[in-house]
């Protein structure tokens, strides 16, 4: 009777070990694709931008925004596929966009030259927050 009990216990333990090993192997397979998707998101090449327009060059089809302190100005190329939207969310032309307007959008990095603007949205100037004064 002891031998039967030991055999049953041993069989149960071994089958549990085999099933557990199979489950952990499946879990490892599922984690690998998530890392690949995260890498693909990083490599998309798109990035947001916003700021006051410093200049618009209609001939070169570019929009220039000032760079951060100590950094060069940011120049974005405007192509035929770029979506230009005004304050009312309606389509506008590059000629309608003027220096001093507040703009935001999305750009795409290119291998050579300036980043290509995919969307350019005119926005109302952001409200300046009052500075906190210590009393």
Helices and strands as residue ranges (DSSP letters): H 2-42, E 46-57, E 62-65, E 74-85, G 94-96, E 102-108, E 115-123
